C-alpha cells in the first residue's frame, strides 16, 4: 500500500524503549505533536502499531506521555483509554523492554492535529485506537 502524500511531513524520532524513557523522562520533548507505541524498533509498519496519540497540552509530549509510563501500571489510577490499553499491554502481553515509543513534533490548531492523528491511526491500523478508526476526515489514508 502506498503511503499518502501528507505522511511524509510526519518526521518520527528514533524509537525509544519504554524502560529507557521511564528511567529518564527528560528524553521526551516538551513540544506538541504525535506519538506512537509499537513492539518493533524498525520503521512503523501498517498493522504493527499498538497506539497513536496526539497532544497540544501544556508541557507537550512529556506531560502527556507521563500517563503511559507509570512505573506500576497495575496500581495506576488512569482514566485515559489509550493509557489503559498500553498499561494492559505492558502487564499482560510484553515487557517495558519490548515496547517502543517514538514521537513527531507538530504545531497546529487542535482540529488539524486531531484529523492528522486520526489519519495516522487509520493508515497504520493501530491496534488500540478503535474509537476513531471509522471517523471521516479530509485526509486520504489509503
HELIX and SHEET records of a PDB file:
HELIX    1   1 UNK A    5  UNK A    9  5                                   5    
HELIX    2   2 UNK A   18  UNK A   23  1                                   6    
HELIX    3   3 UNK A   25  UNK A   27  5                                   3    
HELIX    4   4 UNK A   60  UNK A   65  1                                   6    
HELIX    5   5 UNK A   73  UNK A   75  5                                   3    
HELIX    6   6 UNK A   81  UNK A   92  1                                  12    
HELIX    7   7 UNK A   96  UNK A   98  5                                   3    
HELIX    8   8 UNK A  110  UNK A  124  1                                  15    
SHEET    1   A 4 UNK A  16  UNK A  17  0                                        
SHEET    2   A 4 UNK A 100  UNK A 105 -1                                        
SHEET    3   A 4 UNK A  33  UNK A  38 -1                                        
SHEET    4   A 4 UNK A  49  UNK A  55 -1                                        
END                                                                             
